[in-house]
């Protein structure tokens, strides 16, 4: 079976930690697992108000140190995708949370880099359990293994 590159949404990381079999199956086939700075911030914020902050931070640090995990940061191109997504959703009358637009913009940015230049090795599909991402035209996303193959 083909290896895949995914960008994890915050809820996908939570499902991974809960042992969700569907999520674990997808991660088994992931050659690269992207986490962007927005997801990282959401996770750390959630940990800070929970009662297992140290344990959760330690487990996240171990996850981030895994060779398949890549931290993806936003740049000017990501911001342009954010603006495009914002406009598209506003015109449709289908707003989504701001952080989710940044997450989608990251996935689209790295996918576009892949399509324009095959020297770039990442082609990210967003692993998410939020249905509102389906309102973003051109975003590759899914929640079961067949969505990624």
C-alpha positions in Angstrom: 0.0 0.0 0.0 1.2 3.5 -0.8 2.7 5.7 1.9 0.9 9.0 2.6 1.6 12.4 4.0 -0.9 13.9 6.4 -1.4 17.1 8.3 -3.0 16.3 11.6 -5.8 18.5 12.9 -6.0 18.9 16.7 -8.9 16.5 17.0 -6.9 13.9 15.0 -4.1 14.1 17.5 -6.7 13.7 20.3 -8.1 10.6 18.6 -4.6 9.2 18.2 -4.0 9.6 21.9 -7.4 7.9 22.7 -6.4 4.9 20.6 -9.0 5.5 17.8 -8.4 2.5 15.5 -9.3 4.5 12.3 -6.8 7.2 13.2 -4.1 4.6 14.1 -4.6 2.8 10.8 -4.0 6.1 8.9 -0.9 6.9 10.9 0.5 3.4 10.2 0.6 4.3 6.5 1.9 7.9 7.0 5.4 8.4 5.7 5.2 12.0 7.0 3.0 13.4 9.7 2.7 17.2 9.7 1.8 19.3 12.7 1.5 23.0 12.1 2.1 25.8 14.7 -1.7 26.4 15.1 -2.3 22.7 16.1 0.7 22.8 18.4 -0.7 25.9 20.1 -4.2 24.4 20.4 -2.8 21.3 22.0 -0.6 23.2 24.4 -3.5 25.5 25.4 -5.7 22.5 26.0 -3.0 20.8 28.1 -2.5 24.0 30.2 -6.1 24.0 31.4 -6.2 20.2 32.0 -5.1 18.2 35.0 -2.4 16.2 33.2 -0.4 19.1 31.7 3.1 17.6 32.3 2.2 14.2 31.1 0.5 15.5 28.0 3.4 17.8 27.2 5.9 15.0 27.6 3.9 12.7 25.3 3.6 15.4 22.7 7.3 16.1 22.9 8.0 12.4 22.3 5.6 12.5 19.3 7.3 15.6 17.8 10.7 13.9 18.1 9.6 11.0 16.0 11.4 11.0 12.6 8.2 10.9 10.6 6.7 14.0 12.3 7.5 17.4 10.8 6.6 20.8 12.3 5.2 23.0 9.5 5.3 26.8 10.0 3.3 29.5 8.4 4.8 32.0 6.0 3.7 34.6 3.5 2.4 31.9 1.1 0.4 30.3 3.8 -1.1 33.7 4.6 -2.2 34.1 1.0 -3.9 30.7 1.2 -5.6 31.9 4.4 -6.9 35.0 2.7 -8.2 32.9 -0.3 -10.0 30.5 2.1 -11.4 33.4 4.1 -12.8 35.0 1.0 -14.2 31.8 -0.3 -16.0 30.9 2.9 -17.3 34.4 3.4 -18.7 34.4 -0.1 -20.4 31.1 0.6 -21.7 32.3 3.9 -20.0 29.3 5.6 -17.5 30.7 8.1 -15.3 28.3 10.1 -13.0 29.0 13.1 -10.0 31.2 12.4 -7.5 28.5 13.6 -9.1 26.0 11.2 -8.6 28.3 8.3 -4.9 28.5 9.2 -4.7 24.7 9.4 -6.3 24.4 6.0 -4.1 27.0 4.5 -1.0 25.1 5.7 -2.3 21.9 4.1 -3.0 23.7 0.8 0.3 25.5 0.8 2.4 22.4 1.2 0.2 20.5 -1.3 0.6 23.3 -3.9 4.4 23.3 -3.4 4.3 19.6 -4.2 2.3 20.1 -7.3 4.4 22.9 -8.6 7.8 21.4 -7.9 8.3 17.7 -7.6 11.6 18.3 -5.7 9.5 19.2 -2.7 8.5 15.9 -1.1 5.4 16.8 0.9 1.8 16.4 -0.4 -0.3 16.8 2.7 -3.9 15.7 3.1 -5.6 17.0 6.3 -6.6 14.3 8.8 -9.6 15.9 10.6 -12.9 14.9 12.2 -14.4 18.4 11.6 -16.9 18.3 8.8 -16.7 22.1 8.1 -13.4 21.6 6.3 -15.5 20.1 3.4 -16.6 23.7 2.6 -13.1 24.6 1.4 -12.7 24.0 -2.3 -9.4 22.4 -3.2 -8.5 21.1 0.3 -7.6 17.5 0.4 -9.0 16.1 3.6 -10.3 12.9 5.1 -10.9 10.8 8.2 -10.6 7.2 6.9 -7.7 5.4 5.2 -9.4 5.3 1.8 -9.6 9.1 1.8 -5.8 9.2 1.7 -5.0 6.5 -0.9 
